[in-house]
Amino acid sequence: MPLYRYRAVSTTGEVAVGELDAANESEIVDRLRDRGLMPMQIAHAAGVAIASSGVVASKGARRRWFESKTVTRDQPKVGPNAPCPCGSGKKYKKCCGAGA
């Protein structure tokens, strides 16, 4: 597996620099996130130095960070004039949906 150098920032603002073996850059991103680090820059370790200026991440990693996720419901959506699912007998909009 190729060796990658990374620069990442922790939640406290400390910058971490290191090297990891991985199949690709997205695996490095996943490992760093598991450690609670936010990757700023990832590069092949073979003769490439990470510059202290500029924040670089692969386009695929950036897209995955901001990728929209599909939300699915377990039950059908309750309309405002439908009976409340709590069983009170009132309309949803007058019962549990009053604060929504």
Sequence and secondary structure as in RCSB ss.txt:
>XXXX:A:sequence
MPLYRYRAVSTTGEVAVGELDAANESEIVDRLRDRGLMPMQIAHAAGVAIASSGVVASKGARRRWFESKTVTRDQ
PKVGPNAPCPCGSGKKYKKCCGAGA
>XXXX:A:secstr
  EEEEEEEETTS EEEEEEE SSHHHHHHHHHHTTEEEEEEEESSS    SSS    HHHHHHHT       SS
    TTSB TTSSSSBGGGTTTTT 
